Amino acid sequence: MKTKDLRPQTDDQIATTLGEMKREQFNLRFQAATGQMEKPARVREVRRTIAKIKTLQGQRATVATKEA
């Protein structure tokens, strides 16, 4: 997922997306442990998407505290 796709989303939508990505990361960990992983590169993509979402949430929190 690209950052430009995440920016227009609301905070609730971003939180939902983060939950989905964490759930997928959990499932990928189990697939890796049992040797059933089809796309090993997906682990890296999910991890980076989670980082992008957390960065965006941090930026929004910083802007919100400066405005208040």
FENQUI-V646438 format. One line per field, one symbol per residue. ss: DSSP state (2 for helix, 1 for strand, 0 for the rest). phi: phi as a letter, one per 40 degrees, with the letter a starting at -180 (. if undefined). psi: psi as a letter, one per 30 degrees, with the letter a starting at -180 (. if undefined). A space follows every 10 residues. Layout:
ss->???
phi->???
psi->???
This chain:
ss->0022222000 2222222222 2222222222 2222000000 2222222222 2222222222 22222220
phi->.cccccdccc cccccccccc cccccccccc ccccgbccbc ccdccccccc cccccccccc cccccccc
psi->kleffeefll eeeeeeeeee eeeeeeeeee eeefggkejf ffeeeeeeee eeeeeeeeee eeeeeef.
